[in-house]
Amino acid sequence: MTIVGKKSFIIMTILIPFLLILLLFVPILMKYINDKTDSSQIRIAVVDRSRNYGGAFKDNGRYRFELLQGDSMDKPFDTYKKASGRIDAIMVIPEDVLERQQVDLFSEKTLDESTMMYLNQCLTDTLSKAKIASFHDPDLSDKIAQSQVNATIKSKKWNENGEEQEQSATIASIIGLVLAFLTYTFVLSYGAMIMNSVVEEKTNRIVEVIVSSCKPMELMMGKIIGVGLVGLTQFAIWVVLMGIAMGVLGFMGIGGDVSSSPETMGMNMPEADSTVASMMSAFASINWLSLLGNFVLYFIGGYLLYSSLFAGFGSAVDQASDSSQFTMPIILIMMVALYAGIGCMSNPNGPMAVWCSIIPFTSPVVMMVRLPFDVPWWQLLLSIVLLFATALLCIWISARIYRTGILLYGKKRSFKEIVKWIK
């Protein structure tokens, strides 16, 4: 109640969803601004030893090309040095470039990826046209152009009643990643909050008064449950805000009728509205009740597991600066779980994804990535049982550390001593 009643809690609860959106879109926006505001021009000299493809590279606002002739074709490095900074790179096109399909680009500084992609595209287009022309068929270019087909695959799935619903792997991956990041952030931040509280009470000697009125186990669990309810309260507020936002969007008619068929949408609305409607339909196809319910279960299990470890190890130190030797392994495990979740996005049903979603120390994060892709019930049940069983074991271990370490002062504890406390 003390934490929830603070203005900082209310403000951050409202701001965090917007911060998450910024984390997703700010890198894209910054890249766009960087590309638009970058006035520097990359100057590239072209040595065309084939004497046929030097004109493949055209100047634009970002790149300027200069075709070299004469002696410069034999010694490009000397030409680069004589330029004294007037050019940034030299591209050498070999005589057999059509067969090798490769050119060499020399520079002192590493060129960025967008530059390499632009040069590669220019070269590919030119060599493709030259290859077509080598067949001496005047109609071949038109035939190839007409044969180009841009096919699209619209993914659908059946619900329990056999009704078709649109689905999107991209949207499912984004939802899974957001839930995984929330779990990671919640567990880590609230676990650290418990540890800081334990260290603060121990430093101020308040704990000596408190344990005279209750058992150490009760005190530790009181902290864990109280702070855990703070996290669930924050999540409940976000669910309510999301429901209100979705209701407002539906009332305003944004996204159109998500129950309409793709053919109807394509006939009765512009392409942009059809895209929005498809996204809304993909959102609607997700079993939100199951998704959010499992999120709460995994948050509780993961939080109990890690927060108990934070509380137990926090009782073994006298000040927060000494806690790094104990918290670093916990944080590394959490980071491994997050990276495993990100790595499993491309194949959420692969062996690594399955095992990491069952192992208790990584399952709270990795399973969030898999949930939007309909995890088999037995894997979900096994994962939850193992998670809570491991959480209860960690609580028991941490309680034995807590009851001994909470009243010890003046000495740094080692893992060897802590193992003795557990025994």
Backbone torsions as a table, in degrees:
resi	resn	phi	psi	omega
1	MET	NA	-34.5	178.3
2	THR	-64.3	-43.4	-179.0
3	ILE	-69.0	-46.3	-177.0
4	VAL	-64.9	-30.5	-178.2
5	GLY	-77.4	-8.6	-178.8
6	LYS	-75.8	146.4	176.8
7	LYS	-63.7	-35.6	-179.0
8	SER	-62.1	-37.3	178.1
9	PHE	-64.2	-45.2	-179.2
10	ILE	-63.7	-44.6	-178.5
11	ILE	-64.5	-45.9	-178.3
12	MET	-68.3	-33.2	177.0
13	THR	-61.5	-36.7	179.1
14	ILE	-78.3	-35.3	-174.2
15	LEU	-80.9	-31.0	-173.6
16	ILE	-57.2	-44.0	177.0
17	PRO	-58.0	-39.0	177.9
18	PHE	-68.8	-35.5	177.7
19	LEU	-65.9	-37.4	177.0
20	LEU	-63.8	-40.2	177.5
21	ILE	-63.8	-40.5	179.0
22	LEU	-64.4	-38.5	178.9
23	LEU	-61.4	-30.6	179.8
24	LEU	-79.2	-39.3	-169.9
25	PHE	-102.7	-21.1	-178.7
26	VAL	-61.7	-44.3	177.8
27	PRO	-58.1	-39.2	178.4
28	ILE	-65.5	-44.3	-179.8
29	LEU	-64.5	-41.4	-179.5
30	MET	-65.3	-37.9	177.4
31	LYS	-64.6	-41.0	179.3
32	TYR	-63.3	-45.6	-179.7
33	ILE	-64.5	-41.3	179.9
34	ASN	-61.4	-42.7	-179.8
35	ASP	-68.3	-36.6	-176.6
36	LYS	-76.9	-33.7	-175.1
37	THR	-93.2	-7.0	-179.5
38	ASP	-76.7	108.7	-177.4
39	SER	-93.2	-5.8	-179.6
40	SER	-69.4	143.3	-178.6
41	GLN	-113.4	132.6	178.6
42	ILE	-89.1	122.7	-176.6
43	ARG	-104.7	120.4	-175.9
44	ILE	-123.8	125.2	175.3
45	ALA	-90.4	139.5	-176.5
46	VAL	-114.3	121.8	174.8
47	VAL	-104.4	104.5	-175.2
48	ASP	-100.9	92.8	179.1
49	ARG	-76.9	-14.4	175.5
50	SER	-82.8	-20.6	-178.9
51	ARG	61.4	24.0	-179.1
52	ASN	-129.0	-24.7	-169.0
53	TYR	-120.8	13.4	179.3
54	GLY	-63.9	-26.7	-179.5
55	GLY	-84.2	7.6	-179.2
56	ALA	-68.6	-22.9	-174.3
57	PHE	-105.3	117.2	-175.8
58	LYS	-104.3	143.1	177.9
59	ASP	-67.9	146.2	168.1
60	ASN	-147.0	-169.1	-177.1
61	GLY	-64.9	-23.1	-176.0
62	ARG	-97.1	-33.4	-174.2
63	TYR	-127.0	143.0	174.6
64	ARG	-131.0	129.2	-175.5
65	PHE	-113.6	144.7	178.7
66	GLU	-131.3	121.3	-178.2
67	LEU	-85.5	120.5	-177.6
68	LEU	-92.7	148.0	-179.8
69	GLN	-131.6	171.6	171.3
70	GLY	70.4	-139.2	-174.9
71	ASP	-64.0	-25.3	-177.7
72	SER	-62.7	-20.9	-179.5
73	MET	-72.4	-24.3	-176.9
74	ASP	-90.3	-31.7	-177.4
75	LYS	-129.4	75.1	-176.3
76	PRO	-63.6	-30.8	-179.5
77	PHE	-66.5	-42.3	177.8
78	ASP	-62.8	-39.1	177.9
79	THR	-63.1	-40.1	179.4
80	TYR	-63.5	-41.7	-179.2
81	LYS	-68.3	-39.1	180.0
82	LYS	-66.3	-26.7	-179.1
83	ALA	-67.7	-24.1	175.3
84	SER	52.7	50.0	176.7
85	GLY	88.8	-1.5	-179.6
86	ARG	-72.7	-22.9	175.9
87	ILE	-126.6	152.6	-177.7
88	ASP	-98.9	-23.9	-178.4
89	ALA	-160.1	161.1	176.3
90	ILE	-126.0	127.6	177.2
91	MET	-104.7	128.1	-179.2
92	VAL	-110.1	116.9	178.3
93	ILE	-98.4	115.4	-177.7
94	PRO	-72.9	166.1	-178.9
95	GLU	-64.6	-37.0	-177.4
96	ASP	-99.2	38.6	-176.0
97	VAL	-62.8	-31.3	-178.9
98	LEU	-66.8	-32.4	178.1
99	GLU	-85.0	-42.3	-178.8
100	ARG	-74.0	-33.1	-177.6
101	GLN	56.8	42.1	-178.3
102	GLN	-154.9	140.4	174.1
103	VAL	-126.1	164.5	179.5
104	ASP	-109.3	137.1	179.0
105	LEU	-122.2	120.6	-176.5
106	PHE	-110.8	136.9	176.8
107	SER	-161.5	160.0	176.7
108	GLU	-84.9	-33.0	178.9
109	LYS	-103.9	147.3	178.6
110	THR	-70.3	125.5	-180.0
111	LEU	-81.5	149.2	-176.4
112	ASP	-75.0	166.0	-174.8
113	GLU	-64.9	-39.5	-178.8
114	SER	-62.2	-36.3	177.5
115	THR	-64.9	-45.5	179.2
116	MET	-62.0	-39.0	179.6
117	MET	-66.4	-39.8	179.8
118	TYR	-65.2	-46.4	179.8
119	LEU	-63.6	-40.7	-179.9
120	ASN	-64.5	-39.0	179.7
121	GLN	-66.9	-42.8	178.2
122	CYS	-60.1	-45.7	-179.0
123	LEU	-65.1	-43.5	-178.7
124	THR	-62.2	-44.6	-179.7
125	ASP	-62.4	-43.7	-177.9
126	THR	-67.4	-45.0	-179.9
127	LEU	-67.4	-32.8	177.5
128	SER	-64.7	-42.4	178.3
129	LYS	-65.3	-39.3	179.3
130	ALA	-66.3	-38.2	179.2
131	LYS	-65.2	-41.1	178.4
132	ILE	-64.4	-42.0	-179.0
133	ALA	-65.2	-26.6	-178.7
134	SER	-69.3	-14.7	178.8
135	PHE	-83.8	-8.6	176.1
136	HIS	56.4	40.9	175.1
137	ASP	-119.7	105.9	-175.0
138	PRO	-62.4	-23.5	-178.2
139	ASP	-94.3	-3.0	-174.0
140	LEU	-65.0	-39.7	-179.6
141	SER	-60.9	-43.7	179.5
142	ASP	-66.1	-38.7	-179.6
143	LYS	-65.0	-41.5	179.3
144	ILE	-66.2	-41.5	179.4
145	ALA	-61.9	-40.9	-179.1
146	GLN	-72.4	-23.1	-178.2
147	SER	-83.4	-9.1	180.0
148	GLN	-70.8	123.0	-178.7
149	VAL	-124.8	127.3	175.8
150	ASN	-100.8	90.5	-178.4
151	ALA	-84.7	147.3	176.7
152	THR	-124.1	147.4	178.0
153	ILE	-114.2	121.0	178.1
154	LYS	-101.3	113.2	-175.4
155	SER	-83.2	131.9	177.5
156	LYS	-132.3	158.6	174.4
157	LYS	-141.1	158.2	178.3
158	TRP	-94.2	141.1	171.7
159	ASN	-88.9	-171.6	-176.3
160	GLU	-63.4	-25.4	-179.5
161	ASN	-92.1	4.8	-179.8
162	GLY	81.3	8.3	179.1
163	GLU	-80.4	144.3	-179.1
164	GLU	-83.2	138.1	175.9
165	GLN	-137.6	139.4	177.3
166	GLU	-70.7	146.5	174.5
167	GLN	-137.0	158.0	-178.6
168	SER	-137.7	120.0	178.1
169	ALA	-64.0	-33.7	179.7
170	THR	-64.3	-47.5	-179.8
171	ILE	-64.7	-41.8	178.4
172	ALA	-61.2	-40.6	179.3
173	SER	-65.8	-41.0	179.6
174	ILE	-64.3	-44.8	179.1
175	ILE	-61.5	-45.0	178.8
176	GLY	-61.6	-40.8	-179.9
177	LEU	-66.8	-40.5	178.6
178	VAL	-63.0	-44.9	178.9
179	LEU	-64.7	-39.4	177.8
180	ALA	-63.4	-42.6	180.0
181	PHE	-66.6	-37.9	177.5
182	LEU	-63.9	-44.5	178.6
183	THR	-60.6	-46.6	179.1
184	TYR	-59.1	-46.9	-177.5
185	THR	-66.7	-46.3	-178.9
186	PHE	-59.9	-53.1	-175.0
187	VAL	-61.9	-43.0	-177.1
188	LEU	-69.9	-45.6	-176.2
189	SER	-70.2	-44.3	-178.9
190	TYR	-73.4	-32.6	173.9
191	GLY	-63.3	-42.9	176.8
192	ALA	-64.6	-34.2	177.7
193	MET	-62.4	-41.1	178.4
194	ILE	-65.4	-44.0	-179.5
195	MET	-61.4	-44.3	179.2
196	ASN	-63.2	-37.1	178.6
197	SER	-65.9	-41.3	178.8
198	VAL	-63.7	-46.3	-179.4
199	VAL	-64.0	-40.4	-179.1
200	GLU	-64.2	-45.3	179.6
201	GLU	-65.2	-35.4	179.1
202	LYS	-70.2	-40.6	180.0
203	THR	-65.1	-40.1	-178.5
204	ASN	-83.5	-0.2	-179.7
205	ARG	63.5	15.7	177.6
206	ILE	-67.9	-32.2	-175.6
207	VAL	-62.2	-27.6	179.6
208	GLU	-64.5	-33.0	178.0
209	VAL	-77.3	-40.1	-175.7
210	ILE	-65.7	-43.5	-176.0
211	VAL	-71.8	-7.3	173.4
212	SER	-78.3	-13.9	-178.4
213	SER	-111.6	-14.4	179.2
214	CYS	-150.7	163.5	179.3
215	LYS	-74.9	149.2	177.6
216	PRO	-55.4	-38.0	179.1
217	MET	-62.1	-41.4	178.8
218	GLU	-65.2	-40.8	179.7
219	LEU	-64.0	-45.1	-179.4
220	MET	-64.3	-45.6	-180.0
221	MET	-68.0	-31.6	176.2
222	GLY	-61.9	-42.8	177.1
223	LYS	-63.3	-48.0	-176.0
224	ILE	-62.2	-46.9	-177.4
225	ILE	-68.6	-41.9	-178.8
226	GLY	-61.2	-48.9	-179.7
227	VAL	-68.7	-34.3	176.2
228	GLY	-61.5	-39.0	177.5
229	LEU	-66.1	-29.5	174.4
230	VAL	-61.5	-45.8	179.1
231	GLY	-62.5	-42.6	179.3
232	LEU	-66.8	-35.0	176.4
233	THR	-63.3	-44.4	178.6
234	GLN	-61.6	-44.0	179.5
235	PHE	-64.6	-40.3	178.9
236	ALA	-62.1	-38.3	177.5
237	ILE	-63.4	-41.2	179.1
238	TRP	-64.5	-39.8	178.6
239	VAL	-62.5	-42.5	178.8
240	VAL	-63.9	-44.9	179.4
241	LEU	-63.0	-39.8	178.5
242	MET	-65.5	-40.4	177.7
243	GLY	-63.4	-40.6	178.0
244	ILE	-64.6	-42.6	-179.8
245	ALA	-63.2	-44.2	178.5
246	MET	-64.1	-37.8	177.8
247	GLY	-64.9	-40.4	178.4
248	VAL	-64.7	-42.4	179.0
249	LEU	-63.4	-40.4	178.1
250	GLY	-66.7	-38.6	178.7
251	PHE	-65.6	-36.0	179.5
252	MET	-78.6	-9.8	178.3
253	GLY	80.9	15.6	180.0
254	ILE	-72.4	130.1	-180.0
255	GLY	95.7	-7.9	175.9
256	GLY	72.5	-166.7	-179.7
257	ASP	-84.7	106.4	-174.9
258	VAL	-70.2	-13.5	179.5
259	SER	-86.8	-4.4	-179.1
260	SER	-71.0	154.4	177.7
261	SER	-76.1	158.4	178.9
262	PRO	-59.1	-36.1	-179.4
263	GLU	-65.8	-41.1	179.7
264	THR	-66.4	-40.8	-179.8
265	MET	-63.7	-41.3	-178.9
266	GLY	-65.5	-27.4	-177.1
267	MET	-86.8	-32.2	-167.9
268	ASN	-105.5	-1.6	-178.0
269	MET	-146.0	156.7	177.4
270	PRO	-61.7	166.1	-176.8
271	GLU	-61.5	-40.5	-179.1
272	ALA	-63.4	-44.2	179.2
273	ASP	-64.7	-36.3	178.3
274	SER	-64.0	-39.0	178.5
275	THR	-65.0	-44.1	178.3
276	VAL	-62.6	-41.7	179.5
277	ALA	-64.2	-38.0	177.7
278	SER	-64.4	-40.5	177.9
279	MET	-64.8	-42.1	178.4
280	MET	-63.3	-38.2	178.1
281	SER	-65.7	-39.7	177.6
282	ALA	-64.5	-38.7	176.0
283	PHE	-63.4	-42.2	-177.2
284	ALA	-67.5	-25.9	-178.0
285	SER	-74.4	-14.1	-179.8
286	ILE	-80.4	135.4	178.5
287	ASN	-77.5	86.8	-173.2
288	TRP	-66.3	-34.9	-179.3
289	LEU	-62.3	-46.0	178.0
290	SER	-67.3	-40.6	-177.6
291	LEU	-63.0	-49.9	-177.8
292	LEU	-70.7	-35.2	177.2
293	GLY	-63.0	-44.3	178.0
294	ASN	-68.3	-34.0	176.9
295	PHE	-59.8	-44.1	179.7
296	VAL	-63.2	-43.1	179.4
297	LEU	-60.5	-47.3	-177.7
298	TYR	-71.0	-32.6	175.5
299	PHE	-63.9	-45.2	-179.8
300	ILE	-62.8	-47.2	-179.4
301	GLY	-63.3	-47.7	179.6
302	GLY	-65.4	-38.2	179.9
303	TYR	-66.0	-44.7	178.8
304	LEU	-61.1	-40.7	-178.6
305	LEU	-62.9	-54.0	-173.0
306	TYR	-79.5	-37.0	-178.4
307	SER	-66.5	-33.7	176.9
308	SER	-64.8	-38.6	177.0
309	LEU	-66.1	-40.9	177.4
310	PHE	-61.5	-43.4	-179.1
311	ALA	-66.0	-43.8	-179.2
312	GLY	-63.9	-48.0	-179.7
313	PHE	-71.1	-28.6	177.2
314	GLY	-64.5	-30.8	179.2
315	SER	-74.0	-13.5	-177.1
316	ALA	-90.3	-1.2	179.9
317	VAL	-122.5	160.3	-179.1
318	ASP	-96.9	-23.0	179.6
319	GLN	-147.4	157.5	-172.7
320	ALA	-61.8	-30.6	-177.4
321	SER	-67.0	-19.5	-179.6
322	ASP	-91.3	0.0	-171.8
323	SER	-86.6	-9.0	-173.1
324	SER	-62.6	-33.8	-178.5
325	GLN	-64.6	-25.1	178.8
326	PHE	-96.0	-35.3	-175.5
327	THR	-80.6	-27.0	-176.9
328	MET	-57.4	-46.2	177.1
329	PRO	-60.0	-37.4	179.6
330	ILE	-65.2	-45.1	-179.3
331	ILE	-65.0	-39.2	178.7
332	LEU	-63.0	-39.8	178.1
333	ILE	-63.6	-41.2	178.6
334	MET	-64.7	-39.0	178.4
335	MET	-66.3	-39.7	175.9
336	VAL	-60.3	-41.0	178.4
337	ALA	-62.2	-42.6	-179.7
338	LEU	-65.8	-45.7	179.6
339	TYR	-66.1	-34.5	176.3
340	ALA	-64.4	-39.5	177.4
341	GLY	-63.4	-43.0	178.3
342	ILE	-64.6	-40.8	180.0
343	GLY	-67.8	-24.6	-178.4
344	CYS	-86.8	-3.3	-177.2
345	MET	-61.9	-38.0	-177.8
346	SER	-74.2	-23.1	179.8
347	ASN	-144.5	76.2	-173.4
348	PRO	-68.5	-10.6	178.9
349	ASN	-113.0	14.4	178.3
350	GLY	-75.7	169.6	-177.8
351	PRO	-57.6	-43.5	-178.4
352	MET	-65.1	-41.5	179.5
353	ALA	-63.0	-42.4	-178.8
354	VAL	-64.5	-48.8	-177.7
355	TRP	-66.4	-42.0	-179.7
356	CYS	-68.7	-25.0	177.1
357	SER	-83.4	-8.7	177.4
358	ILE	-102.1	-36.4	177.8
359	ILE	-61.7	124.1	-171.5
360	PRO	-57.8	-35.3	-175.1
361	PHE	-75.1	-17.4	178.5
362	THR	-115.9	-16.3	-174.4
363	SER	-62.3	-35.8	-179.4
364	PRO	-59.0	-28.6	-179.7
365	VAL	-94.2	-48.8	-174.2
366	VAL	-67.7	-36.9	-179.4
367	MET	-65.2	-26.9	177.0
368	MET	-63.2	-35.3	178.6
369	VAL	-70.2	-32.5	-176.4
370	ARG	-85.0	-26.5	-172.7
371	LEU	-55.5	-43.4	179.7
372	PRO	-64.1	-11.0	-178.4
373	PHE	-103.1	22.3	173.3
374	ASP	59.5	79.5	179.7
375	VAL	-74.0	137.9	175.7
376	PRO	-54.5	142.7	-172.5
377	TRP	-62.2	-35.0	-177.0
378	TRP	-69.9	-34.1	176.9
379	GLN	-68.2	-39.9	179.4
380	LEU	-64.5	-45.4	-179.3
381	LEU	-64.8	-45.8	179.4
382	LEU	-61.2	-42.3	-179.3
383	SER	-62.9	-44.8	-178.6
384	ILE	-66.3	-43.0	179.7
385	VAL	-62.0	-46.5	179.5
386	LEU	-64.9	-37.8	-179.4
387	LEU	-63.2	-49.2	-177.5
388	PHE	-72.5	-32.5	176.0
389	ALA	-64.4	-42.8	178.2
390	THR	-67.8	-36.5	178.3
391	ALA	-62.8	-42.8	178.1
392	LEU	-64.2	-38.6	177.2
393	LEU	-63.9	-43.1	179.2
394	CYS	-65.5	-36.5	177.3
395	ILE	-63.5	-43.2	179.1
396	TRP	-62.9	-44.4	179.4
397	ILE	-64.3	-45.7	-178.1
398	SER	-65.3	-34.6	179.1
399	ALA	-63.9	-37.2	178.5
400	ARG	-69.6	-35.0	175.1
401	ILE	-69.8	-42.4	-174.5
402	TYR	-63.3	-46.1	-174.6
403	ARG	-66.7	-24.9	178.3
404	THR	-90.2	-46.4	-172.6
405	GLY	-76.0	-21.1	-172.9
406	ILE	-66.7	-22.2	-177.7
407	LEU	-112.8	10.7	178.8
408	LEU	-101.3	135.8	-176.3
409	TYR	-132.7	162.6	165.4
410	GLY	80.9	9.7	-179.1
411	LYS	-153.1	138.2	175.9
412	LYS	-74.6	134.3	-177.9
413	ARG	-97.1	147.6	177.9
414	SER	-106.2	167.0	177.2
415	PHE	-62.2	-32.3	-179.9
416	LYS	-63.6	-41.7	178.0
417	GLU	-66.8	-40.0	-179.2
418	ILE	-63.8	-37.9	177.1
419	VAL	-62.3	-36.8	177.2
420	LYS	-64.3	-39.4	178.2
421	TRP	-61.6	-40.5	-178.8
422	ILE	-64.8	-41.6	-179.6
423	LYS	-69.2	NA	NA
